[in-house]
Amino acid sequence: MKLQQLRYIWEVSRNGLNVSATAQVLYTSQPGISKQIRLLEDELGVEIFARSGKHLSHITAAGEQVIQVAGEILRKCEQIKQIANEFSNEREGVLTVATTHTQARYALPPVISSFMQEYPDVSLHMNQGTPAQIAEMAADGAVDFAIATEGLEAFPELVTMPCYRWNRCVVVPKGHPLTRLKKLTLEELAEHPIVTYVFGFTGRSKLDEAFSLKGLTPKVVFTAADADVIKTYVRLGLGVGIVAGMAVDERQDADLVVLDASHLFESSVTKIAFRRGTFLRGYMSAFIEQFAPHLTVNIQQEAIKCRDQKQRDELFADMELPVY
């Protein structure tokens, strides 16, 4: 059994069982891949892929398990390379981060700017997606870090740590009736059409919970994953906007009135996560600490040692988080 054979079956499974596409990705030949897969199947005594003529039709039950273990082995090999690189040059490498639009647009720019100044030889790549997509990318090892408010807890194979707390505000056009209230209430808010985040994005669940506890049904008329899109439709008069407080810019949003809503909704926590077993290189730990200063290298190592997320939550239970 060769490591190359494991890489071939792993990549074929990730490329929709298309051997030609896999050959292009790996800069090799289609017949070469097919031959190595056959040799591996002969050695194991099981079929990894079922075939229809010359084409692979689906992954067999045995193949599913073999490919899963192959992926774990390949990740371990990558970690070995990272360990070697760490001792040869701990300030140079590649860092991939998956996050939502809100984090990428509002929370991360100063962190990334500072990080790149300190680590100019690190190539940083950012992927955006839904919280579920982001968590899955980290769980699969496709990215180093996932940063999101929701979705990470659904993946027990991730080491998840809290970064900061944040809350919401209401944005309305100037002259809107809500601007005349001394203090905003959920009851008053529920009387107006609402423009806010898609469910599963940027703490939307906390918003729904708050209305539900009061026995109210909000009139959500438009949802989006992007706070800038939400504010655009507020300007068009579609409804009142509920967005993350960090997503409001005093200069760019000077035409809107911002109403504090932190007393209406429970605060949300943005978290950072990475796959369990990931070797954190020096610059990776530095990025975490720059984004969340309370997550020192020692705290990161303690979190890694925890047997499960419940124990990690206990570790951070009494820790006061920064408020964004």
C-alpha positions as CSV (number, residue, x, y, z in Angstrom):
1,M,0.0,0.0,0.0
2,K,1.4,3.4,-1.0
3,L,0.6,6.9,0.2
4,Q,0.1,7.9,-3.4
5,Q,-2.7,5.3,-3.8
6,L,-4.5,6.7,-0.8
7,R,-4.2,10.2,-2.2
8,Y,-5.7,9.0,-5.5
9,I,-8.8,7.5,-3.9
10,W,-9.2,10.5,-1.7
11,E,-9.0,13.0,-4.5
12,V,-11.2,10.9,-6.8
13,S,-13.9,10.8,-4.1
14,R,-13.7,14.6,-3.8
15,N,-13.9,15.2,-7.6
16,G,-17.2,13.5,-8.1
17,L,-15.6,10.2,-9.1
18,N,-14.2,11.9,-12.2
19,V,-10.8,10.3,-12.8
20,S,-10.0,12.7,-15.7
21,A,-10.6,15.8,-13.4
22,T,-8.6,14.2,-10.6
23,A,-5.7,13.6,-13.0
24,Q,-5.7,17.3,-13.9
25,V,-5.7,18.3,-10.3
26,L,-2.8,16.0,-9.4
27,Y,-0.9,16.6,-12.7
28,T,-0.8,13.0,-13.6
29,S,-2.4,10.6,-16.1
30,Q,-5.8,9.1,-16.0
31,P,-4.6,5.6,-16.8
32,G,-2.0,5.9,-14.0
33,I,-4.6,6.7,-11.4
34,S,-6.9,3.9,-12.6
35,K,-4.1,1.4,-12.4
36,Q,-3.0,2.4,-8.9
37,I,-6.6,2.3,-7.7
38,R,-7.0,-1.3,-9.1
39,L,-3.7,-2.3,-7.5
40,L,-4.9,-1.0,-4.1
41,E,-8.2,-2.8,-4.5
42,D,-6.4,-6.1,-5.4
43,E,-4.2,-5.7,-2.3
44,L,-7.1,-5.0,0.0
45,G,-9.4,-7.6,-1.5
46,V,-12.4,-5.3,-1.7
47,E,-13.7,-2.9,-4.3
48,I,-13.5,0.8,-3.3
49,F,-15.4,2.0,-6.3
50,A,-18.2,0.3,-8.2
51,R,-18.0,0.6,-11.9
52,S,-20.3,0.9,-14.9
53,G,-18.3,0.1,-18.0
54,K,-15.1,2.2,-17.9
55,H,-16.6,4.7,-15.5
56,L,-16.8,4.8,-11.7
57,S,-20.5,4.8,-10.7
58,H,-20.4,5.1,-6.9
59,I,-18.4,4.4,-3.7
60,T,-18.9,1.0,-2.1
61,A,-19.7,0.6,1.6
62,A,-16.2,-0.7,2.2
63,G,-14.9,2.1,0.1
64,E,-16.6,4.8,2.2
65,Q,-14.7,3.6,5.3
66,V,-11.4,3.1,3.4
67,I,-11.6,6.6,2.0
68,Q,-12.4,8.1,5.4
69,V,-9.3,6.5,6.9
70,A,-7.2,7.5,3.9
71,G,-8.3,11.2,4.5
72,E,-7.2,10.9,8.1
73,I,-3.8,9.5,7.1
74,L,-3.2,12.2,4.5
75,R,-4.0,14.9,7.1
76,K,-1.6,13.3,9.5
77,C,1.1,13.4,6.8
78,E,0.4,17.0,6.3
79,Q,0.8,17.6,10.0
80,I,4.1,15.9,9.9
81,K,5.2,18.3,7.2
82,Q,3.9,21.3,9.2
83,I,5.9,20.1,12.2
84,A,9.0,20.0,10.1
85,N,8.3,23.4,8.7
86,E,7.7,24.8,12.1
87,F,11.2,23.9,13.2
88,S,12.7,25.1,10.0
89,N,10.8,28.3,9.7
90,E,7.9,29.2,12.1
91,R,7.2,32.6,10.4
92,E,6.5,31.3,6.9
93,G,3.6,29.3,5.5
94,V,0.0,29.4,4.4
95,L,-3.0,30.2,6.6
96,T,-6.6,29.6,5.3
97,V,-9.6,31.1,7.2
98,A,-13.3,30.5,6.4
99,T,-15.8,33.0,7.8
100,T,-19.0,34.9,7.1
101,H,-19.4,38.2,5.4
102,T,-20.0,40.1,8.6
103,Q,-16.7,38.8,10.2
104,A,-14.8,39.3,7.0
105,R,-16.1,42.8,6.4
106,Y,-16.2,44.3,10.0
107,A,-14.3,42.2,12.6
108,L,-11.3,40.8,10.8
109,P,-9.8,43.7,8.7
110,P,-7.7,45.3,11.6
111,V,-6.6,41.8,12.8
112,I,-5.5,40.7,9.3
113,S,-3.7,44.0,8.7
114,S,-1.8,43.7,11.9
115,F,-1.1,40.0,11.4
116,M,0.3,40.5,7.9
117,Q,2.6,43.3,9.1
118,E,4.0,40.9,11.7
119,Y,4.1,37.9,9.4
120,P,4.8,39.2,5.9
121,D,5.9,35.7,4.7
122,V,2.6,34.1,5.6
123,S,0.2,33.7,2.7
124,L,-3.4,34.2,4.0
125,H,-6.4,33.0,2.1
126,M,-10.0,33.7,3.1
127,N,-13.1,31.7,2.1
128,Q,-16.6,32.9,2.8
129,G,-19.8,30.9,3.2
130,T,-22.7,30.0,5.4
131,P,-21.9,29.0,9.0
132,A,-22.6,25.3,8.1
133,Q,-20.3,25.5,5.1
134,I,-17.6,27.2,7.1
135,A,-17.8,24.5,9.9
136,E,-17.7,21.7,7.4
137,M,-14.6,23.2,5.7
138,A,-12.8,23.2,9.0
139,A,-14.0,19.7,9.9
140,D,-12.9,18.3,6.6
141,G,-9.5,20.0,6.9
142,A,-10.1,22.2,3.9
143,V,-9.3,25.3,5.9
144,D,-7.2,25.9,9.0
145,F,-9.7,28.1,10.9
146,A,-13.5,28.6,10.9
147,I,-14.8,31.8,12.4
148,A,-18.6,32.1,12.9
149,T,-21.3,32.8,15.5
150,E,-23.5,29.8,14.7
151,G,-23.0,26.3,13.3
152,L,-19.6,25.3,14.8
153,E,-21.2,23.4,17.7
154,A,-22.7,20.9,15.3
155,F,-19.2,19.4,14.6
156,P,-17.7,17.6,17.6
157,E,-14.5,17.0,15.7
158,L,-13.7,20.7,16.0
159,V,-11.9,22.5,18.8
160,T,-14.1,25.6,19.3
161,M,-13.1,28.6,21.5
162,P,-15.0,31.8,22.2
163,C,-13.6,35.1,20.9
164,Y,-15.9,38.0,21.7
165,R,-19.5,39.0,22.5
166,W,-21.7,41.2,20.4
167,N,-25.2,42.4,20.1
168,R,-27.7,43.9,17.7
169,C,-29.0,47.3,16.8
170,V,-32.0,48.5,14.8
171,V,-31.5,50.7,11.8
172,V,-34.3,52.9,10.4
173,P,-34.6,55.8,8.0
174,K,-34.6,59.3,9.5
175,G,-38.1,60.3,10.7
176,H,-39.2,56.7,11.3
177,P,-41.8,56.4,14.1
178,L,-39.4,54.1,16.2
179,T,-37.0,57.1,16.5
180,R,-39.5,58.9,18.7
181,L,-39.5,56.2,21.4
182,K,-37.6,56.8,24.6
183,K,-36.7,53.1,24.7
184,L,-37.2,50.5,22.1
185,T,-39.4,47.5,22.9
186,L,-39.9,44.1,21.2
187,E,-43.7,44.9,21.1
188,E,-43.1,48.1,19.2
189,L,-40.6,46.4,16.9
190,A,-43.0,43.6,16.1
191,E,-45.5,46.1,14.8
192,H,-43.2,46.9,11.8
193,P,-42.0,44.8,8.9
194,I,-38.5,43.6,9.7
195,V,-35.4,43.1,7.4
196,T,-32.7,40.9,9.0
197,Y,-30.4,38.0,8.6
198,V,-31.2,34.6,7.1
199,F,-31.8,32.0,9.7
200,G,-28.5,30.3,10.7
201,F,-26.5,33.5,10.0
202,T,-25.0,36.0,12.4
203,G,-26.9,35.1,15.6
204,R,-30.4,35.0,13.9
205,S,-31.5,32.3,16.4
206,K,-31.1,34.7,19.4
207,L,-33.4,37.2,17.6
208,D,-36.1,34.6,17.0
209,E,-35.8,33.3,20.6
210,A,-36.4,36.9,22.0
211,F,-39.6,37.4,20.1
212,S,-40.8,33.8,20.9
213,L,-40.3,34.3,24.7
214,K,-42.6,37.3,24.5
215,G,-45.2,35.4,22.5
216,L,-44.6,37.7,19.5
217,T,-44.3,36.8,15.9
218,P,-42.0,39.2,14.0
219,K,-43.1,40.3,10.5
220,V,-39.9,39.3,8.7
221,V,-40.4,40.5,5.1
222,F,-36.9,40.2,3.8
223,T,-33.7,38.3,4.8
224,A,-30.1,38.4,3.6
225,A,-26.7,37.0,4.7
226,D,-25.1,40.4,4.3
227,A,-25.6,43.4,6.6
228,D,-24.9,45.9,3.8
229,V,-27.7,44.3,1.7
230,I,-30.1,44.6,4.7
231,K,-29.3,48.3,5.1
232,T,-29.8,48.8,1.4
233,Y,-33.4,47.5,1.7
234,V,-34.0,49.5,4.8
235,R,-33.1,52.6,2.8
236,L,-35.7,51.5,0.2
237,G,-38.4,51.5,2.9
238,L,-38.9,47.8,2.9
239,G,-38.8,47.6,6.7
240,V,-36.7,48.2,9.9
241,G,-33.3,46.5,9.9
242,I,-31.9,44.4,12.7
243,V,-28.2,43.9,12.2
244,A,-25.0,43.3,14.3
245,G,-23.9,46.4,16.0
246,M,-20.5,46.1,14.4
247,A,-22.0,46.3,11.0
248,V,-22.9,50.0,11.2
249,D,-20.5,52.6,10.1
250,E,-21.1,56.2,11.3
251,R,-19.9,57.8,8.1
252,Q,-21.3,55.4,5.5
253,D,-24.6,55.0,7.3
254,A,-25.1,58.6,8.3
255,D,-28.5,58.6,6.4
256,L,-29.8,56.0,8.9
257,V,-30.8,56.2,12.5
258,V,-29.2,53.6,14.8
259,L,-31.3,52.4,17.8
260,D,-29.7,50.4,20.5
261,A,-31.3,46.9,20.9
262,S,-28.8,45.3,23.2
263,H,-31.5,45.2,26.0
264,L,-33.9,43.3,23.8
265,F,-31.7,40.4,22.7
266,E,-29.3,38.0,24.4
267,S,-25.7,38.7,23.3
268,S,-24.1,36.3,20.8
269,V,-20.6,34.9,20.9
270,T,-18.4,34.7,17.9
271,K,-16.0,31.6,18.0
272,I,-13.0,30.3,16.2
273,A,-12.6,26.6,15.5
274,F,-10.1,24.2,14.0
275,R,-10.1,20.4,13.5
276,R,-9.0,18.3,16.5
277,G,-5.5,17.1,16.0
278,T,-4.4,20.1,14.0
279,F,-0.8,21.2,14.7
280,L,-0.9,24.9,15.4
281,R,2.2,26.5,13.9
282,G,3.6,29.6,15.6
283,Y,1.9,32.0,13.2
284,M,-1.4,30.2,13.6
285,S,-1.4,30.6,17.4
286,A,-0.4,34.2,16.9
287,F,-3.4,34.8,14.6
288,I,-5.8,33.4,17.2
289,E,-4.3,35.6,19.9
290,Q,-4.4,38.7,17.8
291,F,-8.1,38.1,17.0
292,A,-8.9,37.2,20.6
293,P,-6.2,38.4,23.1
294,H,-7.6,36.3,25.9
295,L,-6.8,33.1,23.9
296,T,-3.2,33.0,24.7
297,V,-0.9,30.1,23.6
298,N,-1.3,28.5,27.0
299,I,-5.1,28.7,26.9
300,Q,-5.1,27.3,23.3
301,Q,-3.1,24.3,24.5
302,E,-5.4,23.8,27.4
303,A,-8.4,23.8,25.1
304,I,-6.7,21.3,22.8
305,K,-6.2,18.9,25.8
306,C,-9.9,18.9,26.7
307,R,-11.5,15.6,25.9
308,D,-14.6,17.2,24.4
309,Q,-16.4,20.5,23.8
310,K,-18.3,20.2,27.1
311,Q,-15.0,20.3,29.0
312,R,-13.8,23.2,26.8
313,D,-17.0,25.1,27.6
314,E,-16.3,24.6,31.3
315,L,-12.8,26.0,30.8
316,F,-14.2,29.2,29.3
317,A,-17.3,29.4,31.6
318,D,-15.9,32.1,33.9
319,M,-13.8,33.9,31.3
320,E,-14.9,37.5,30.6
321,L,-15.0,38.0,26.9
322,P,-14.4,41.2,25.0
323,V,-17.5,43.0,23.8
324,Y,-17.4,44.2,20.2
